[in-house]
Amino acid sequence: MDGVTAKGEMALKRVLIALEHVLGIIEFCPILPTLAALLLTNMSESYAFTAIREMVHDTVWYFPISKREHLAYCYAFSNILHKLHKQTAEYLEDRMVLEPESLEKIFQNFFVGVLPLHLVHRIVDIYTLEGSKVLFRVGVALFVLYKREAAEKLVTISNAQEWWHTLSHWAHHKLFNFDVVL
């Protein structure tokens, strides 16, 4: 995460090392460093450690812990979007936005860099209660609402990088209403 101080980096390392020591080696959990960093912006190391430790007891609810589970999350997201908003899904598929590498913005980076940080914190707050389904809900809502907005303004988007860049620009605009997304 950009803007992390040396002190913050050390706190993050201590939390991640403690988690590895207590929980053992987690095969693959790309969201864990970002989640820990976000929690550390609002709580002490011991609280961040404890919150994540408790999440690990119900990983299916919170995050994948293997590459296979991570890919399943990405494919599930794509399938949900296809089922609920077929035209949007097809549009995004053509631009490679629904590829697992592109969905890292959601399932690895927690929308950091896409949404303003105060909105990311709102998502984390909901995530601690509801689990990963909030990432699916927010992701689908953002995609559908932004696709509609981009079509109305005749924004031309040809690939995943352009999609994320223009979506981020839209989400940082003063008229962006996050409450509509939730």
C-alpha positions as CSV (number, residue, x, y, z in Angstrom):
1,M,0.0,0.0,0.0
2,D,1.3,3.4,-0.8
3,G,1.9,5.9,2.0
4,V,2.8,3.2,4.6
5,T,5.4,4.4,7.0
6,A,8.4,2.4,8.1
7,K,6.7,2.0,11.5
8,G,3.6,0.7,9.7
9,E,5.6,-1.7,7.6
10,M,7.2,-3.2,10.7
11,A,3.8,-3.5,12.4
12,L,2.5,-5.3,9.3
13,K,5.5,-7.7,9.2
14,R,5.1,-8.5,13.0
15,V,1.4,-9.3,12.5
16,L,2.0,-11.5,9.4
17,I,4.9,-13.3,11.1
18,A,2.8,-13.9,14.2
19,L,0.0,-15.2,12.1
20,E,2.3,-17.6,10.3
21,H,3.8,-18.7,13.6
22,V,0.5,-19.4,15.3
23,L,-1.5,-20.6,12.3
24,G,1.1,-22.4,10.4
25,I,1.8,-21.9,6.7
26,I,-1.2,-20.8,4.7
27,E,-0.6,-22.0,1.2
28,F,-2.0,-19.0,-0.6
29,C,-3.9,-16.0,0.7
30,P,-3.2,-12.9,-1.4
31,I,-5.8,-10.7,0.5
32,L,-4.1,-11.3,3.9
33,P,-1.3,-8.6,3.7
34,T,-3.8,-6.0,2.4
35,L,-6.4,-6.9,5.0
36,A,-3.8,-6.8,7.8
37,A,-2.5,-3.4,6.6
38,L,-6.0,-2.0,6.5
39,L,-6.9,-3.3,9.9
40,L,-3.7,-1.7,11.3
41,T,-4.8,1.7,10.1
42,N,-7.6,1.5,12.7
43,M,-6.4,-0.8,15.5
44,S,-3.4,-2.0,17.3
45,E,-1.2,-5.0,16.2
46,S,-2.7,-7.3,18.8
47,Y,-6.3,-6.5,17.7
48,A,-5.4,-6.8,14.0
49,F,-3.8,-10.2,14.8
50,T,-6.7,-11.4,16.8
51,A,-9.3,-10.3,14.2
52,I,-7.5,-12.1,11.4
53,R,-6.9,-15.2,13.7
54,E,-10.6,-15.4,14.3
55,M,-11.3,-15.0,10.6
56,V,-9.0,-18.0,9.9
57,H,-11.3,-20.2,12.0
58,D,-13.9,-19.7,9.3
59,T,-11.8,-19.1,6.2
60,V,-14.6,-20.1,3.8
61,W,-16.5,-17.1,5.1
62,Y,-13.6,-14.7,4.8
63,F,-10.9,-15.6,2.3
64,P,-9.4,-18.4,0.2
65,I,-6.3,-20.1,1.6
66,S,-5.2,-21.9,-1.5
67,K,-4.6,-20.9,-5.2
68,R,-7.4,-23.2,-6.2
69,E,-9.9,-21.5,-3.8
70,H,-8.7,-18.1,-5.0
71,L,-9.4,-19.0,-8.6
72,A,-12.8,-20.4,-7.5
73,Y,-13.6,-17.0,-6.0
74,C,-12.7,-15.3,-9.3
75,Y,-14.7,-17.7,-11.4
76,A,-17.6,-17.4,-9.0
77,F,-17.6,-13.7,-9.3
78,S,-17.6,-14.0,-13.1
79,N,-20.5,-16.5,-12.9
80,I,-22.5,-14.3,-10.6
81,L,-22.0,-11.3,-12.9
82,H,-23.0,-13.4,-15.9
83,K,-26.1,-14.7,-14.1
84,L,-27.3,-11.3,-12.9
85,H,-26.0,-8.9,-15.6
86,K,-25.2,-10.9,-18.7
87,Q,-24.5,-7.9,-21.0
88,T,-22.1,-6.3,-18.5
89,A,-20.3,-9.6,-18.0
90,E,-19.9,-10.1,-21.8
91,Y,-18.6,-6.5,-22.2
92,L,-16.1,-7.0,-19.4
93,E,-15.0,-10.5,-20.6
94,D,-14.2,-9.0,-24.0
95,R,-11.9,-6.6,-22.2
96,M,-10.3,-9.3,-20.0
97,V,-11.6,-7.6,-16.8
98,L,-13.0,-10.9,-15.5
99,E,-9.6,-12.7,-15.7
100,P,-8.2,-13.7,-12.2
101,E,-5.2,-11.3,-12.7
102,S,-7.5,-8.4,-13.3
103,L,-9.8,-9.3,-10.3
104,E,-6.8,-8.9,-8.0
105,K,-8.1,-5.4,-7.5
106,I,-11.0,-7.0,-5.6
107,F,-9.8,-10.3,-4.2
108,Q,-6.2,-9.3,-3.4
109,N,-6.2,-5.5,-3.0
110,F,-9.6,-5.0,-1.4
111,F,-10.4,-2.1,-3.8
112,V,-7.3,-0.2,-2.6
113,G,-6.3,2.1,-5.4
114,V,-9.8,1.8,-7.0
115,L,-11.9,3.4,-4.3
116,P,-11.0,6.3,-1.9
117,L,-9.4,4.9,1.2
118,H,-12.3,6.0,3.5
119,L,-14.7,3.9,1.3
120,V,-12.3,0.9,1.5
121,H,-12.5,1.2,5.3
122,R,-16.3,1.0,5.1
123,I,-16.0,-2.2,3.0
124,V,-13.5,-3.6,5.6
125,D,-15.9,-2.8,8.3
126,I,-18.8,-4.7,6.6
127,Y,-16.3,-7.5,5.7
128,T,-15.5,-8.1,9.3
129,L,-19.2,-8.9,9.9
130,E,-20.4,-10.4,6.6
131,G,-17.2,-11.9,5.1
132,S,-16.2,-12.1,1.5
133,K,-19.7,-11.8,0.1
134,V,-19.4,-8.0,0.5
135,L,-16.5,-8.1,-2.0
136,F,-18.8,-9.8,-4.5
137,R,-21.7,-7.4,-3.8
138,V,-19.6,-4.3,-4.1
139,G,-17.7,-5.6,-7.1
140,V,-20.8,-6.5,-9.0
141,A,-22.5,-3.2,-8.1
142,L,-19.5,-1.1,-9.1
143,F,-19.1,-2.9,-12.4
144,V,-22.8,-2.6,-13.3
145,L,-23.1,1.1,-12.3
146,Y,-19.8,2.1,-13.9
147,K,-20.6,0.3,-17.1
148,R,-23.9,2.2,-17.3
149,E,-22.1,5.5,-16.5
150,A,-19.4,4.8,-19.1
151,A,-22.0,3.9,-21.8
152,E,-23.9,7.1,-21.1
153,K,-20.8,9.2,-21.4
154,L,-19.6,7.3,-24.5
155,V,-16.3,6.3,-22.7
156,T,-14.2,4.0,-24.8
157,I,-12.6,1.2,-22.9
158,S,-10.6,-1.4,-24.7
159,N,-8.8,-3.4,-22.0
160,A,-8.7,-4.2,-18.3
161,Q,-6.1,-1.6,-17.4
162,E,-8.3,1.2,-19.0
163,W,-11.4,-0.2,-17.2
164,W,-9.8,0.0,-13.8
165,H,-8.2,3.4,-14.5
166,T,-11.5,5.0,-15.6
167,L,-13.5,3.2,-12.9
168,S,-11.1,4.5,-10.3
169,H,-11.4,8.0,-11.7
170,W,-15.2,7.8,-11.6
171,A,-15.1,6.5,-8.0
172,H,-12.9,9.4,-6.9
173,H,-15.2,12.0,-8.4
174,K,-17.0,14.3,-5.9
175,L,-20.4,13.2,-7.4
176,F,-19.7,9.5,-6.8
177,N,-22.3,8.2,-4.4
178,F,-21.0,5.1,-2.7
179,D,-24.3,4.6,-0.8
180,V,-25.9,3.5,-4.2
181,V,-23.2,0.8,-4.4
182,L,-24.0,-0.5,-1.0
